């Protein structure tokens, strides 16, 4: 029931664009774009407390001159992310963090469609010399275990095919802790957002050091 509540709440989220953390930073700094849904946009806690904003704090502390752009839209799917990719990659983007698919799983979007969309997102970014970090998502067994397993495996297959870092489902150690979740039991609170940022940071930081060395 816990996971089911998470999934239903994600579907019901209104599709509104979140503000960009880049607004307060110089346009000259290379960008890290976080492309996602309500888990990225800061639903219920505000963009200033969402995990992309926490990642920006990590960058400052580490002395890494990048700016994080929050390109999360509540309710978005991999199809929506692909549709707005060109706009999201406008500017000096060096890294793309892809955190899409939760809503695909909620709606029973065919795994082949999910993989196709994510593949095109990754290929488009890599063709522009942008490093991709892929965040895995999970699907409830609402549409059968075969679907759930195929959905889970899709991310690993894509990470292997395109040789990109794969962040395991970043709510895994968050959603079962009520101290990290909002009352809707679907979205992280401020503490949960910090944990999500920690989960992503361990994969993102090595990528950034590699990008700086290029």
C-alpha positions as semicolon CSV with decimal commas, in nm:
position;residue;x (nm);y (nm);z (nm)
1;X;0,000;0,000;0,000
2;X;0,290;0,234;0,073
3;X;0,433;0,200;-0,276
4;X;0,087;0,216;-0,429
5;X;0,026;0,546;-0,253
6;X;0,351;0,680;-0,393
7;X;0,257;0,587;-0,746
8;X;-0,096;0,726;-0,735
9;X;0,025;1,055;-0,590
10;X;0,281;1,095;-0,866
11;X;0,016;1,048;-1,132
12;X;-0,214;1,304;-0,975
13;X;0,054;1,574;-0,958
14;X;-0,020;1,880;-1,169
15;X;0,210;1,930;-1,464
16;X;0,365;2,263;-1,383
17;X;0,719;2,377;-1,449
18;X;0,945;2,439;-1,155
19;X;1,174;2,737;-1,126
20;X;1,535;2,695;-1,226
21;X;1,813;2,715;-0,972
22;X;2,024;2,874;-1,243
23;X;1,832;3,201;-1,202
24;X;2,063;3,305;-0,919
25;X;2,384;3,192;-1,087
26;X;2,595;3,325;-1,368
27;X;2,515;3,209;-1,719
28;X;2,887;3,148;-1,784
29;X;2,920;2,847;-1,553
30;X;2,880;2,505;-1,715
31;X;2,543;2,352;-1,637
32;X;2,415;2,031;-1,487
33;X;2,053;1,976;-1,593
34;X;1,828;1,758;-1,378
35;X;1,554;1,632;-1,611
36;X;1,271;1,477;-1,414
37;X;0,921;1,488;-1,269
38;X;0,775;1,590;-0,931
39;X;1,054;1,411;-0,747
40;X;1,291;1,655;-0,914
41;X;1,076;1,971;-0,925
42;X;1,032;1,988;-0,547
43;X;0,661;1,911;-0,525
44;X;0,539;2,015;-0,182
45;X;0,872;2,157;-0,061
46;X;0,960;2,411;-0,327
47;X;1,238;2,420;-0,581
48;X;1,475;2,573;-0,325
49;X;1,456;2,254;-0,117
50;X;1,448;1,998;-0,398
51;X;1,745;1,769;-0,455
52;X;1,889;1,978;-0,744
53;X;1,923;2,273;-0,503
54;X;2,096;2,043;-0,252
55;X;2,330;1,926;-0,526
56;X;2,416;2,290;-0,592
57;X;2,518;2,324;-0,228
58;X;2,738;2,014;-0,264
59;X;2,906;2,173;-0,566
60;X;2,982;2,493;-0,377
61;X;3,122;2,297;-0,084
62;X;3,338;2,089;-0,317
63;X;3,464;2,396;-0,503
64;X;3,321;2,273;-0,834
65;X;3,214;2,554;-1,065
66;X;2,890;2,419;-1,208
67;X;2,533;2,542;-1,185
68;X;2,242;2,302;-1,146
69;X;1,930;2,363;-1,351
70;X;1,610;2,210;-1,216
71;X;1,424;2,086;-1,525
72;X;1,166;1,889;-1,330
73;X;0,797;1,904;-1,416
74;X;0,540;1,734;-1,194
75;X;0,356;1,451;-1,365
76;X;0,603;1,428;-1,651
77;X;0,683;1,105;-1,832
78;X;0,975;0,995;-2,046
79;X;0,775;1,108;-2,349
80;X;0,733;1,456;-2,201
81;X;1,100;1,470;-2,108
82;X;1,202;1,382;-2,462
83;X;0,964;1,643;-2,603
84;X;1,122;1,924;-2,403
85;X;1,480;1,799;-2,418
86;X;1,605;2,052;-2,673
87;X;1,494;2,340;-2,453
88;X;1,642;2,178;-2,142
89;X;1,979;2,140;-2,312
90;X;1,992;2,499;-2,429
91;X;2,311;2,664;-2,310
92;X;2,643;2,539;-2,179
93;X;2,527;2,199;-2,051
94;X;2,798;1,952;-1,952
95;X;2,601;1,691;-1,757
96;X;2,243;1,565;-1,784
97;X;2,089;1,383;-1,486
98;X;1,790;1,186;-1,616
99;X;1,533;1,099;-1,348
100;X;1,231;0,999;-1,555
101;X;1,006;0,695;-1,572
102;X;0,813;0,686;-1,244
103;X;0,500;0,813;-1,414
104;X;0,552;0,578;-1,708
105;X;0,534;0,291;-1,463
106;X;0,223;0,431;-1,301
107;X;0,044;0,453;-1,633
108;X;0,161;0,120;-1,768
109;X;0,353;0,276;-2,054
110;X;0,509;-0,009;-2,255
111;X;0,866;-0,077;-2,151
112;X;0,967;-0,056;-2,515
113;X;0,837;0,302;-2,525
114;X;1,021;0,391;-2,204
115;X;1,345;0,250;-2,340
116;X;1,301;0,423;-2,673
117;X;1,242;0,760;-2,510
118;X;1,531;0,728;-2,269
119;X;1,757;0,603;-2,547
120;X;1,680;0,907;-2,758
121;X;1,741;1,137;-2,462
122;X;2,078;0,976;-2,390
123;X;2,181;0,965;-2,756
124;X;2,088;1,330;-2,809
125;X;2,290;1,437;-2,507
126;X;2,592;1,225;-2,593
127;X;2,589;1,352;-2,952
128;X;2,641;1,699;-2,805
129;X;2,925;1,584;-2,582
130;X;2,706;1,593;-2,269
131;X;2,769;1,330;-2,003
132;X;2,457;1,148;-1,884
133;X;2,382;1,015;-1,536
134;X;2,078;0,787;-1,542
135;X;1,856;0,745;-1,235
136;X;1,666;0,418;-1,219
137;X;1,295;0,414;-1,143
138;X;1,068;0,127;-1,042
139;X;0,714;0,019;-1,134
140;X;0,451;-0,138;-0,912
141;X;0,329;-0,488;-1,006
142;X;-0,006;-0,333;-1,098
143;X;0,047;-0,446;-1,456
144;X;0,196;-0,781;-1,362
145;X;0,534;-0,896;-1,240
146;X;0,667;-0,943;-1,591
147;X;0,611;-0,573;-1,655
148;X;0,771;-0,476;-1,323
149;X;1,079;-0,688;-1,387
150;X;1,115;-0,566;-1,745
151;X;1,078;-0,207;-1,625
152;X;1,346;-0,258;-1,362
153;X;1,584;-0,422;-1,609
154;X;1,539;-0,148;-1,868
155;X;1,757;0,097;-1,677
156;X;2,043;-0,144;-1,632
157;X;2,028;-0,237;-1,998
158;X;2,039;0,128;-2,103
159;X;2,325;0,207;-1,866
160;X;2,525;-0,082;-2,010
161;X;2,444;0,001;-2,372
162;X;2,539;0,366;-2,343
163;X;2,806;0,325;-2,074
164;X;2,653;0,577;-1,837
165;X;2,651;0,577;-1,455
166;X;2,331;0,430;-1,310
167;X;2,192;0,564;-0,983
168;X;1,977;0,297;-0,814
169;X;1,617;0,397;-0,736
170;X;1,686;0,699;-0,518
171;X;1,374;0,664;-0,304
172;X;1,472;0,315;-0,193
173;X;1,610;0,432;0,142
174;X;1,374;0,726;0,169
175;X;1,016;0,622;0,103
176;X;0,997;0,375;0,391
177;X;1,109;0,635;0,644
178;X;0,821;0,864;0,750
179;X;1,073;1,121;0,872
180;X;1,186;1,167;0,512
181;X;0,847;1,178;0,345
182;X;0,569;1,433;0,320
183;X;0,224;1,348;0,459
184;X;0,117;1,232;0,112
185;X;0,366;0,945;0,158
186;X;0,464;0,992;-0,204
187;X;0,710;1,280;-0,214
188;X;1,022;1,344;-0,007
189;X;1,029;1,623;0,246
190;X;1,334;1,844;0,294
191;X;1,522;1,572;0,480
192;X;1,433;1,318;0,214
193;X;1,554;1,553;-0,059
194;X;1,891;1,571;0,114
195;X;1,912;1,191;0,117
196;X;1,823;1,178;-0,253
197;X;2,095;1,433;-0,327
198;X;2,340;1,218;-0,131
199;X;2,237;0,912;-0,335
200;X;2,295;1,095;-0,663
201;X;2,610;1,279;-0,553
202;X;2,817;0,964;-0,514
203;X;2,768;0,897;-0,886
204;X;2,768;1,257;-1,002
205;X;3,086;1,378;-0,832
206;X;3,325;1,146;-1,020
207;X;3,159;1,249;-1,346
208;X;3,220;1,615;-1,270
209;X;3,586;1,562;-1,189
210;X;3,617;1,379;-1,518
211;X;3,443;1,662;-1,704
212;X;3,680;1,917;-1,552
213;X;3,979;1,711;-1,659
214;X;3,871;1,717;-2,024
